[in-house]
Amino acid sequence: MHFASGTPAHVLDELSKFQNADGGFGHGIESDIRMPHSSPFLSTLAFQILRELDVPSSNPLVQKGIEYYEQTFDRSIEGWDPNGKKVDDHPHAVWWSYSPIETRLDPLVQANPGAEIVGYLNRYGDLASRELGDVATRIVFEAFDSLPEDMEYHA
């Protein structure tokens, strides 16, 4: 059970405090990234809870979150910039420092958090653009195909 003996409704109420007006999540939902702004990566942490609680697509947290993922998919880099430049303006662990993206995302970044986001787009397919789901799924599978067999644990 989340939050000690809290009910799912209580968990969702607490989770809503991390959601921004743009639909993404921030506000220290990840202790290693203390920025208030939304990011695709930080939003995956909220969606992990939404998935675990089996929250339906009729829930506003889910609706706004899926809309956020649609708005932040960047075709020029073929994926989601995990945290963006604003991460450097706030306390964060050194491994979360922003790295400029020259042309397109590294395949590892396309796959993580891209694969997880694609999973949420499919799980909530009634809310997500089919076209985006198809494009993002193709990109993630291509990224997986280019990754080495032996990778570091976090990868």
Protein Blocks (a to p, Z undefined) as FASTA:
>chain_A
ZZhjacfklmmmmmmmmpcfkopaeehlamkbccfbdcfklmmmmmmmmmmnopafklmk
lmmmmmmmmmmpcfklopadfkommlmmpccdfklpccddfkbccfklmmmmmlmmmmmm
mmmmmlpcfklmmmmmmmmmmmmmmpcfbdcfkZZ
